[in-house]
Amino acid sequence: MTPREPFQSPTVFSYGFRPFFLSASIFALIVIPIWMAILSGHITLDAPFAPAVWHIHEMLFGYAAAVIAGFLFTAIPNWTGRMPVRGWPLAFLLVVWLLGRLSVAGVFGLGAVSVMLIDGAFLAAIVVMVTIEITAGKNWRNLKVLAPVILLLLANITFHIESMQTGLAEISTRLGFAAIIFLVMLIGGRIIPAFTRNWLVKQNSSALPAPFAKFDAIAILAGALSMAAWVLLPNIPLIGGMLITVALLHFFRLSRWQGHRTLPSPLLLMLHIAYAFVPAGILLLGLDSISERFDTYVAGLHLLGISAIGGITVAVMIRATLGHTGRPLTAPITLILAFDLIIFAGIYRAFFPNSEIAGISGIEVAATLWTIGFAIFVLKVGHWLVTPKAQKRTPNPAKR
């Protein structure tokens, strides 16, 4: 990697994961309570979207997009050997992201077209900056990560246009989910077995994750094609069958990564658990497409959105933050709890939305689990993201 010059800007802008993991987690902490207040009628937004449409948009193109940015600008220097994007470019990107959140919430009172341009600028800037970094580093094989990011950008623009025309955003919602899930299949299928292999080698285990092979390529391609078909024609039984087949392929793909051997390492186990909800959510979508009697469309979206996307983003943020701030790759019990709460929030929202506990609805229970999970995450990780890298302790010879 190119030697780094002394960094003078605030620590939070010294590496891509810092501002975007912090902003995404704080946003996740506050946006769901706001959504619940909107549902209960205590808050109204002067937004260009209907309330439910705003909720979907902000989870896909607000929260998830910020985590993706943090991940990419942290991973790309490792891929290219170039210095990381830092300082004012990161600050600029963060401001663009924040302006998008405020404009979509109706804070500025702008028209729908203006909101679309401001909101779309964030993902557009990411596409440009990622392209520049990867091509400058001549790391051509990683250009493929641009495909789902460009799809996410197109989904966001389409979301605004569709909402302006119909008041809903059904096609673009599915496209947004498909783009993010495809990215999880692509990147998750790369980092999960790699991290697992490295750990198992250190444990002197002879059973290692299967290397990337034709099966993985087929599973990813099948996932991309079936999700694309689902975006356009979600209620076709044939497509439902394709989705169920893809779910089975990815369950089997996951089984090849030796996840059951990572029980002693919660940090790794989190990644395997979160990925399992990708095929689980796709399975529910497939069942819904086969027959209306299953009625699992909403459950499938929430299992994908909360347990899969929410779970894997939290697991990645925990691991990346620990590793890049100089801390041991061992998840504290508090962060394990935060992850568990977010996973169970998705399960509860998917399968028990109409239940009631002490007068609290299932949706409110899920929202509470999510909010507490992210509150714990922010309280534990927040100061790591804004303070310098921890210095490794050197042994004191006098104590030997």
N, C-alpha and C positions, 0 to 999 in steps of 0.2 A: 504494500500500500504506500502511496506517496506520503512522505513525511509531513506531519501536520505543523502548521505555524501556531504560535501561541494564540489561544482563543481568548478574545477580550470581551465578547458579549455575555449577557446573563447565561448562567448554566442551562437554564431551561431551553435555550435555543442552540445548544452545543451538539445536539444529535436529534434525528427525526422522531425517535420514539418519545422523547421527553414532552414537547408541547402537545402532541396529538394524543398520546395515551392519557395525559392529564386532562386535556379538554374533553375528550370522548367520555372518560369515566365520570367527570363532574356533570357533563350533559346528561349521561344515562341516569345519574342520581336524581336530577331535578326534573327531567322531561316526563317521566312516568307519573310522579305526583301531580304535575300540571295537567296531564291527560286525564287523571282521575278527577281532578277538580273541574275540568271541562265536562266530563261525563255527568257529574253530579249537579252541574249548573252553577257552580260557584265562580267560574271563570269563563269569559268569552274572549275569543281572539278575533281580531279584525284581519284575518288571514285570507289569502286568495283561495284556500282549500276549505272544503267542508271539514269539520272536526276530525272525523275518523280518517279522512284522507290525509290530513296534516299529521296525525299520529303515525300512520304507515310511512309517509314520506320521511319524517325525521328519524325514524329508526333505521331505515335503509340508507338514506342519502345524507343524514346528519351524523348519527353515531357510527354506523358501520364504515362509512366513507372515511371518517377521521382515523379510525383504527387502521384501516387499510393504508392510508397515507403514512402513518407512523411506522407501520411494518415495512413498507417499501423503502422509505428513506433510511431505514436502519439496515435492511438486508442488502440493498444495492451496493454499498461500499465493499461488502464482503464478496459480492459477485464480480465487481469490476476492478477492485484494487485502488479505486480513486478515493480521495478525501470525501467525507460525507457532506451533504448539503447542510449548511448551518448558518447561524447569524440572521441577517436581514431577510434572505429568501424564505427561511422557515417562519419568521415573524410575519412576513407578507402573506404567506399561505394561511397562517392562522387567522389573520385579520379577514381574509377573503372568506374563510369558513365561517367565522363568527358573523360577518355581514349577511351571509346566506341564511343562518339560523334566525337572525333578527328580522330579515326581510320576509322570510316565509311565515314568521309568526305575526306579521302585519304591523310591526313596530314602526316602520317608516311610512306606512300608508301608501305604498307604491302600487302601481297597476300591475296586473298579472304578468305582462310581458317583461317589465322591468325586473320584477322578482325572479322570473325565469333566468334572465341574463346574469343577475348577481349570483343566484344560487348555482347556476351551471358553471360559473367561472372557476370554482374550486376544483372540480374533477377535471376540467379542461386544462388547468394549470398543472395538475398532477401528471396528466398524459404527456404534456410538453416536456416537463422537467425530467420525468422518468425516461422518456425517449432520448433526451440529450445525454443523460448520465450513462445509459446502457450503450448507446452508440459511441460515445466518447471513449468508453472503456472497451469497445469492440467485443462486448459480451453478447454476441448475437443470439445465442441459444436462450437467453432469458428475455428476449423481446416478446416471447409468447405471453408473459404476464400482462402485457399491455392489452391483450384481447379482452379479458373480462373487465378491465378498468374502462376501456372504451365502451364496452357494452353497458357498463354502469352509467357512464356519462350519457349515452344515448337514451337509456331508460329514464334518467332524470329529466332530460329535455322532453321526452315523450310524455312523462308523468304530468308535467306542467301543461303541455298542449292538450292532452286528453282531458285533464281536469277543466281546462277552459271551455272545451267543447261539450262535455257531457256532465260535468260536476263530479265525475268519478274518475278512477284511474286504474281500471281492472287489468288491462293488458300490460301497462307499464309497471304495475305492481308485480305481476308475475315475472316480467323481464328483469326487474331489479333483484328479485329473489334468485332468479336463475343465474344472473351474472355473479352474484356473491357466492352462491353455492358452487358454481363452476370454479371460482377462485379457490374456495376451500378444498375442492377435489384436487386441484392442480398443486397448490402450495402445501396443503395438509398432507397430501400423498408424498410430498418430498421431505418435509421436515419431521413428521411424526416417526416414520421408520428410521430416518437418519439419527435423530436424537436417541431413539430406542436402541439402535445398534451400538452407538457409542457407549451408552450406559451399560448394556449387557456385556460388551467386550471388557469393560472395567470390572464387571462382576465375574469374569472368566466363564461366562455362559457359552455353551456350544450351540444353543438354539438362538439363531439370529433372525431378524425380519427378512422376508424374501426381498431380494433386490428388485428394482423397477424392471418390469418385463413387458412382453406383448399383452399379457392379461391386463396390466394396469392401464396401458394405452387404450385397450378396447373398452375397459370400464369407464374411463374418462370420456372417450368419444361417444359411447352409448349414453352417458349421462348428459353430455352437451346436446346431442340430437333429440333425446326424449324430452329434456327440459325446454328446448326450443319449440318442439311440437306442442307441448303443454301450454306454453305462453300464448300460442295462437288458437289452439283448439282444446281447451281444458276438459271438455265434457264428452270426449270421444272414447268409447270403451277400448279401442285398439291402442290409443295413447296411454290409457290407464294400465293396460297390460305391459306396455313398454316401460312405464315408470316402476311397476312392481318388479320387473326383470332387472332394472337398473338398481333398485334397492337391494335385491338379493346379491347382485354382483359386488356392490360396495360393502355389504355385510361380510362377504367372503374376502374381499380385498383387505378389510380391517383385520380379519382373523389371521391374515398372513404376516401381521406386524408384531406378533408376540406380545400383545398388550397385557395378557394375563400374567406375564412374567414381571410386569412393572409395579405390582402391588406395593413393594417396599419403597417405591418412588412416586408419591402423590403428584409431583410436578409433571411426570410423564403420564401417569394414569389419567390425569385431567384431559390431556390431548386425545387419548384413545376414547374416553367416555364421550367427550364432546363430539368427536367425529361420528360416533355411533348414531347420533341423532340426525345426521344427514340422511342416511338410508331410511331411518325410522320415519322421518318427516315425509320423504319421497314416497314411502310405502302408503302412508295415509292419503296423500294426494292421488296416488294411483287407484286406491280403493274407491275414492270419491268419483273418479273419472269413469270407473267401470259401471257403477250403479248409484243412483241417487239415494238408495236406502242406507248406504253407509254414512253419508253426510259428514265426511271427515275433512272437508276442504279447510275450514277455519282452524281445526285442530292441527292439521298438517302444517299450515303456515306458521302457527304459533310455536309448534315444536321446532320447526326450522329456524324461525326468527329468534326465539329466546334460548332454547337449549342448545341448538347447533351453532348458530352464528354468535349469540351471546356467550355461550360456553366456550367456544374455541377462541374467540377474541380475548376473553378474560384470561384463559390459560396461556395464550401467546403473550399477552401483556405482562403477566406475572413472570414468565420465564425470561422474556427479553429484558425486563427491568432489572431483575436479579442479576442476570449475566452482564449487562452493560453498565451497571452501577457498582460493579466490583463485589457483589455479595454472593455467598455460596448458593449453588443451584439446589436449594432445599426449600420447599414451600413452608412458610410458617403456618401454624394451625389456623390462624385468623384468615389467611388467604385461602386455605382449603375450605373453610367454612363459607367464605364469600362465594367461591365457585359452586359449592353444593347448593347454596340458596338460589343462585341464578338458574342452575339446572332444574331444581325442583319448581321454580317459578314457571318454567316452560311446561313441565309435566302437568302442573296444577291448572294452568290456563288452558292447556289443550284438552284435558280429560274431565276436569271438574269445574267448568265455568259457571254452572248453575247450582252448585252446592252452596251451603251456608253454614258458617261456624260463628256462633254467638252473634248473629245478626250481620256478619260480614260475608259478603258474596265471594264466590270463588275467584272472580276477576280481581276483587280487592285483595284477597289473600295472595294471589300471584303477584300483583303490583307491589305489595308490601315485601314479599320475599325478594323480588328484584331490587327494590330500593334499599333494603337493609344490606343486601349483598354488595351493592356498589358503594354504599356508605362505608362499609368495612374496608373495601378495596381502596377508596380514596384516603381514608384515615391512615391506612398502613403504608400505602405506596406513594401517596402524594408528595411527601417531603423528600423521598428518594429521587423523584423526578425533577426537583428544582434545586437540589444541592449537589456539590461536586461528587465525583466517583469516590467510593470508599477506598481508603488506602489499605493494602494488605499488610497485616501485622508481620513483622520480622521477629524471629525467635530471639529472646534475650539470653546471651551466652552465660550470664551470671546465674540464670535459673536452671541451667542444664545439670 
